[in-house]
Amino acid sequence: MKLQKVESELTVQFQVDDLQTYFTRSSSSRYTAHFGPGLRFGSYSFVDAAGPSHIGLYLYTSKEYPAMSVNWTVVTRSLDGQTYQSRTMTYAFTSGEAIGWSKFLTSEAYNNNATMKTENTMLIYATLRFAPLWPIVFKPTLDVLHRTVCGRTPPDVQFVAYARRSSNGRLSGPRALFATKDAMSLRSNMFSDLYEGGITPLLASLLKDDERTKPTTFTTYRDDDSDFEDDSDAEAEDFDMVNSQLNPQDFDRAASSTGGEAVVVKSEPLSQASTSTFAAEDVPESTGNRVVLHGVAAATWEAILYWLYSGIIVFAPLTSGGRADRTAFIDQHTAANPDRPRPVSCKSIYRIADALRLDALKKRALDHLVGQLSTETYLHELFSAFTSRYDEVRKHEMLAVVKHWDELKGSKALQAKMQDVVSGKLPHAGQILADLLLRTSIKEESGGSK
């Protein structure tokens, strides 16, 4: 799904594939990832034995956002740009409501259009205009902002996160990011314990670094999607956030509680003012508490803090869908919105949200990940180290691969993945492959009904 925002207007592009199944299976339904102020599109099949079947298209709002009036225009096109139809609607949404067209595309229209029937897909371009202007801010956030403006709740914590990582794991480009305890606590009670060390055991249990000596500017953890920058724009998973105020005894105790895995922690009170960016080797300083994050990219944590205040986050496309497309999307969005966080990895956000029990954000990240899955990305994502760590993610991706097994089972991509698992290049994926073979064998034995 592609997304572009200009002032109060938002343009979304997505693709609906395998249209034929909508007219034969009454349970077919699909959703886009969330975008803008908690919105997403959903498509449904309505199979009527007594008359033409049809596809419904609906726009959904989130219960997390207040009511809003939306005017949207939807245009459907072929893969080569031929316009099929255009629909427009204006509706005043209440929170958590959905509205749209139950007969957006009928089986009769589908069968009478040779191009659509041959491609068995349609591109949907939606332009949405909002009143009041997007973004819509939560009332609790407005309360915190007012207290900040009045000086009653000034920023009282400085996070230091690194923007870049070298091939050997050395971190550089430290950036300072500021927040208030009140704003952070709006979303999760866990932040209330940030400075008492209560959050550290949970985060420490997730760490995978091999070093357990002392806090350094190195990290050894890697995965295939990240918001870290380096000289080759290579990506590596950027989560495993480490923070809190631990003394040396706390550090040793936390390390031993994770089975010997590293805990990289640094937090201390400081007295000098600071700026928001620093030279690669400088150590930022500020008044109040400072929490240094090793293993979470500055861009990722900036997006988290922005979401905590506003409820808004923009995800970048998956790397597996094309590195060039991902980079272009990030560059275009950043150029159009220079004062906003840049689009970030949904995988990085998912891991942080899971650790901090930010369920709404975790769901947003998962929805985006699932919405990005395609024939080109199914196998890469299913066999990734990230997927192996999360049952919820693995379930969604396994269902997608099994559903499209007929397209994938003879592919060179699947052969390559199986060879990598057998040879030991993907040690985390052994159980995934076993589960996939079991599920697909059951499907084939039952004639494809599962």
C-alpha positions in Angstrom: 0.0 0.0 0.0 1.3 3.4 -1.0 0.5 6.5 1.1 0.9 10.2 0.5 -0.4 13.1 2.7 -0.8 16.8 1.7 -2.3 19.0 4.4 -5.8 17.6 5.1 -5.8 15.4 2.1 -4.6 11.8 2.1 -4.1 9.6 -0.9 -3.9 5.8 -0.6 -3.2 3.2 -3.2 -3.6 -0.6 -2.8 -4.3 -3.6 -4.9 -7.0 -6.3 -4.6 -5.9 -9.6 -6.1 -7.7 -12.8 -7.0 -11.0 -11.2 -7.6 -12.6 -14.5 -8.8 -12.5 -15.9 -5.2 -14.7 -13.1 -4.0 -17.5 -14.4 -6.2 -17.2 -18.0 -5.2 -16.4 -17.8 -1.4 -18.8 -16.1 0.9 -16.1 -15.8 3.6 -13.5 -13.9 1.6 -12.4 -10.7 3.3 -9.2 -8.6 3.2 -8.0 -5.4 4.9 -5.3 -2.9 4.2 -2.9 -1.8 6.8 -3.9 1.1 9.0 -3.1 4.6 7.7 -3.7 8.2 8.7 -5.8 8.7 11.8 -6.6 5.0 12.4 -8.2 4.3 9.1 -8.2 1.2 6.9 -10.1 -0.2 3.9 -11.7 -3.6 3.9 -13.2 -5.7 1.1 -15.8 -8.4 1.5 -17.5 -11.0 -0.7 -21.2 -11.3 -0.9 -22.2 -14.6 -2.6 -25.8 -14.8 -3.6 -27.0 -18.1 -5.2 -30.2 -16.4 -6.4 -28.5 -13.4 -8.1 -25.2 -11.7 -9.0 -22.5 -12.0 -6.4 -20.6 -8.8 -5.5 -17.6 -7.3 -3.7 -18.2 -4.7 -0.9 -15.6 -2.0 -0.1 -15.7 -0.2 3.2 -13.7 2.4 5.1 -13.1 1.7 8.8 -12.3 4.1 11.6 -10.6 3.3 14.8 -12.2 3.4 18.3 -9.0 5.2 19.4 -9.9 8.3 17.5 -12.8 10.8 17.9 -15.5 11.3 15.4 -14.5 12.9 12.1 -16.1 13.9 8.8 -14.5 12.3 5.7 -15.0 12.9 2.0 -13.4 10.2 -0.1 -13.2 9.3 -3.7 -12.3 5.8 -4.9 -11.1 5.1 -8.4 -10.4 1.6 -9.7 -8.0 0.9 -12.5 -6.4 -1.9 -14.4 -2.7 -2.7 -14.1 -1.9 -0.6 -17.2 -4.0 2.4 -15.9 -7.4 1.8 -17.6 -10.1 3.4 -15.4 -12.9 1.1 -14.5 -15.1 3.3 -12.2 -15.1 6.1 -9.7 -17.2 6.5 -6.5 -17.4 9.4 -4.0 -18.9 9.6 -0.5 -19.0 12.0 2.4 -19.8 10.7 5.8 -19.5 11.8 9.4 -17.9 8.9 11.2 -18.3 8.0 14.9 -15.4 6.2 16.5 -15.0 2.6 15.4 -17.6 2.8 12.5 -17.4 1.5 9.0 -19.2 2.7 5.8 -18.9 2.0 2.1 -20.5 0.3 -0.8 -21.9 -3.3 -0.5 -22.0 -3.6 -4.3 -18.7 -2.0 -5.2 -18.1 -4.6 -7.9 -20.6 -7.1 -9.1 -19.8 -10.5 -10.7 -21.7 -9.3 -13.8 -19.4 -6.3 -14.2 -16.4 -8.5 -13.6 -17.3 -11.1 -16.2 -18.2 -8.4 -18.8 -14.8 -6.7 -18.5 -12.2 -8.7 -20.4 -9.2 -6.8 -19.0 -10.3 -7.2 -15.4 -11.1 -10.8 -15.8 -7.8 -11.6 -17.5 -5.8 -9.7 -14.8 -8.1 -10.9 -12.0 -7.1 -7.9 -10.0 -7.8 -4.2 -9.6 -5.8 -1.2 -8.4 -7.7 1.1 -6.0 -6.8 4.8 -5.6 -8.5 6.6 -2.8 -8.3 10.3 -2.0 -9.6 11.3 1.5 -10.3 14.7 2.8 -10.8 15.3 6.5 -12.7 17.8 8.7 -11.4 18.6 11.3 -7.9 18.6 9.8 -5.8 15.5 10.3 -4.0 14.8 12.5 -6.6 14.4 15.3 -5.0 14.5 18.7 -6.2 12.6 21.8 -7.7 14.6 24.6 -5.3 13.2 27.2 -2.5 14.3 24.9 -3.9 17.8 24.7 -4.1 17.9 28.5 -0.4 17.0 28.7 0.6 19.5 26.0 -1.3 22.3 27.9 0.5 21.5 31.1 3.8 21.6 29.2 3.0 25.0 27.6 2.1 26.3 31.0 5.4 25.1 32.4 3.7 22.7 34.9 5.2 19.6 33.1 8.4 20.5 31.3 10.3 17.7 29.4 11.9 15.7 32.2 13.6 12.9 30.4 16.2 12.8 27.6 16.7 9.7 25.5 19.9 9.2 23.6 19.6 6.8 20.6 22.0 6.2 17.8 21.2 6.8 14.1 23.9 4.7 12.5 25.5 1.3 12.9 28.6 0.0 11.1 29.0 -3.5 9.8 30.8 -4.6 13.0 28.0 -3.3 15.2 29.6 0.0 16.2 27.0 2.7 16.9 27.4 6.3 15.9 25.4 9.5 15.3 23.9 9.9 18.8 20.7 11.9 18.9 18.8 13.3 21.9 15.0 13.0 22.0 12.9 14.5 24.7 9.6 13.6 26.4 7.7 13.9 29.7 6.9 11.1 32.0 3.2 12.1 31.9 3.0 11.9 28.1 4.7 8.5 28.0 2.5 7.1 30.8 -0.7 8.0 28.8 -0.2 4.8 26.7 1.3 2.4 29.1 1.6 2.2 32.9 4.9 0.5 32.3 6.5 3.9 31.7 5.7 4.9 35.2 8.3 2.5 36.4 10.9 3.5 33.9 13.1 5.3 36.4 12.6 2.8 39.2 14.0 0.0 37.1 10.7 -1.9 36.9 10.8 -2.0 33.1 14.3 -3.4 32.8 13.7 -7.2 33.5 11.1 -7.4 30.8 13.3 -5.7 28.2 16.4 -7.6 29.4 14.6 -10.9 28.7 14.4 -10.0 25.1 18.0 -9.2 24.5 20.1 -11.3 22.1 23.5 -9.6 22.2 26.5 -11.8 23.0 28.4 -9.2 25.0 27.8 -8.9 28.7 30.7 -6.9 29.9 29.5 -3.3 30.4 27.6 -0.6 28.5 29.4 0.2 25.2 28.5 1.8 21.9 28.4 -1.5 20.1 25.5 -3.9 19.4 25.7 -7.3 17.8 22.0 -8.0 17.2 20.8 -8.1 13.6 17.7 -8.8 11.6 16.5 -8.0 8.1 14.5 -4.8 8.6 15.8 -1.8 10.5 15.8 2.0 10.8 19.6 2.2 11.5 21.6 3.9 8.8 25.0 2.9 7.6 27.3 3.5 4.6 25.6 0.9 2.4 22.1 1.6 3.7 22.1 -2.0 4.8 19.3 -2.9 7.2 19.5 -4.9 10.4 16.8 -5.3 13.1 17.1 -2.4 15.5 15.0 -3.3 18.5 16.2 -4.9 21.7 16.0 -1.6 23.5 17.9 -1.3 26.7 17.4 1.3 29.3 16.7 2.3 32.9 18.8 3.5 35.9 20.9 0.5 37.0 23.9 0.6 39.2 26.7 -2.0 38.5 25.1 -4.5 40.9 21.7 -4.1 39.1 23.5 -4.6 35.8 25.1 -7.9 36.8 21.8 -9.1 38.3 19.8 -8.3 35.2 22.4 -10.0 33.0 22.3 -13.1 35.0 18.5 -13.2 34.9 18.6 -13.4 31.1 20.7 -16.6 30.9 23.9 -14.7 30.2 22.6 -12.5 27.4 23.8 -8.9 27.4 22.1 -6.0 29.0 23.4 -2.7 27.7 22.2 0.0 30.0 23.1 3.6 30.8 20.9 6.2 32.5 22.1 9.1 34.7 21.1 12.6 35.9 22.8 15.4 34.0 23.1 19.1 34.4 24.2 20.7 31.1 21.9 21.8 28.3 21.9 19.9 25.0 20.9 20.1 21.4 18.9 17.5 19.4 21.8 16.2 17.2 25.5 15.6 17.9 28.8 14.7 16.3 29.2 11.0 15.9 31.4 10.5 19.0 29.8 13.2 21.3 27.8 12.2 24.3 24.6 14.3 24.6 23.9 15.9 27.9 20.8 17.6 29.4 19.1 18.4 32.6 17.0 15.8 34.3 17.3 12.1 33.6 19.1 10.7 30.5 18.4 7.2 29.2 20.8 5.8 26.6 19.4 3.3 24.2 21.7 0.8 22.6 20.2 -1.4 19.8 17.2 0.8 19.0 17.7 3.2 16.1 17.1 6.9 16.8 14.5 7.0 14.0 12.5 4.2 15.6 12.4 5.7 19.1 11.5 9.1 17.6 8.5 7.5 15.9 7.5 5.8 19.2 7.6 9.1 21.1 5.7 10.9 18.4 3.0 8.1 18.5 2.8 8.4 22.3 1.9 12.0 21.9 -0.2 12.0 18.8 -1.4 8.4 18.1 0.1 8.8 14.6 2.8 6.7 13.0 3.8 6.0 9.4 5.4 2.7 8.4 7.8 2.1 5.6 7.3 -0.7 3.1 9.0 -4.0 3.8 12.5 -4.4 2.5 11.6 -7.8 1.1 9.2 -5.9 -1.2 12.1 -4.0 -2.8 14.8 -2.0 -1.1 14.7 0.7 -3.8 10.9 1.2 -3.3 11.3 1.4 0.5 14.1 4.0 0.2 12.1 6.0 -2.3 9.0 6.0 -0.1 11.0 7.1 3.0 12.8 9.9 1.0 9.5 11.2 -0.5 7.7 11.2 2.7 10.5 12.9 4.6 10.9 15.6 1.9 7.1 16.3 2.1 7.1 16.2 5.9 10.5 17.5 7.1 9.2 18.2 10.6 7.7 14.7 11.2 9.4 11.4 12.0 10.4 9.5 9.0 8.6 6.3 8.1 9.9 3.4 10.2 10.1 -0.4 10.2 6.9 -2.1 11.3 9.0 -5.0 12.6 11.0 -2.7 14.9 7.9 -1.1 16.1 6.2 -4.4 16.7 9.0 -5.7 18.9 9.0 -2.5 21.0 5.3 -2.4 21.3 5.2 -6.1 22.3 7.9 -5.5 25.0 6.1 -2.4 26.4 2.6 -3.8 26.1 1.5 -1.1 23.8 -1.2 -3.2 22.3 -2.8 -0.6 20.0 0.6 0.2 18.4 1.5 -3.5 18.2 -1.7 -4.2 16.3 -1.0 -1.2 13.9 2.4 -2.7 13.2 1.1 -6.2 12.6 -1.7 -4.9 10.3 0.9 -3.1 8.2 3.1 -6.2 8.0 0.2 -8.4 7.0 -1.0 -5.8 4.5 2.4 -5.7 2.8 2.5 -9.5 2.2 2.5 -10.5 -1.4 3.7 -13.3 -3.7 7.1 -11.6 -3.7 7.4 -11.4 0.1 5.5 -14.4 1.6 8.5 -16.7 1.8 11.1 -14.2 2.8 9.0 -13.0 5.7 7.8 -16.5 6.8 11.4 -17.8 7.0 12.8 -14.7 8.7 14.3 -14.6 12.1 11.8 -12.0 13.1 8.9 -14.3 12.3 10.4 -17.2 14.2 10.2 -15.2 17.5 6.5 -14.3 17.3 3.7 -16.8 17.2 1.1 -14.2 16.2 3.2 -13.1 13.2 4.0 -16.6 12.2 0.3 -17.6 12.2 -0.6 -14.8 9.8 2.2 -15.5 7.4 1.8 -19.2 7.5 -1.9 -18.9 6.6 -0.9 -16.6 3.7 1.7 -19.0 2.3 -0.7 -22.0 2.7 -3.4 -20.1 0.9 -1.1 -19.4 -2.0 0.7 -22.7 -1.9 -0.2 -23.6 -5.5 1.7 -20.6 -6.7 4.6 -21.1 -4.4 5.3 -24.8 -4.2 7.2 -25.1 -7.4 9.0 -21.8 -7.2 12.8 -21.3 -7.1 12.4 -19.1 -4.1 10.9 -21.9 -2.1 13.6 -24.3 -3.2 16.2 -21.9 -2.1 14.6 -21.4 1.3 14.4 -25.1 1.9 18.0 -25.6 0.9 19.0 -22.8 3.3 17.1 -24.4 6.2 18.6 -27.9 5.5 22.2 -26.5 5.2 21.9 -24.6 8.4 21.9 -21.1 7.0 18.5 -20.5 8.6 18.8 -22.3 12.0 15.7 -20.5 13.3 13.5 -21.7 10.5 13.6 -25.5 11.0 10.3 -25.7 12.9 8.7 -23.2 10.5 9.6 -25.5 7.5 8.3 -28.5 9.4 5.0 -26.8 10.1 4.6 -25.6 6.5 5.2 -29.0 5.1 2.7 -30.5 7.5 0.0 -27.9 6.7 0.4 -28.1 3.0 0.4 -31.9 3.0 -2.9 -31.8 4.8 -4.2 -29.3 2.4 -3.2 -31.4 -0.7 -4.6 -34.6 0.9 -7.9 -32.9 1.5 -8.1 -31.6 -2.1 -7.1 -28.0 -1.2 -10.0 -27.4 1.2 -7.7 -26.2 4.0 
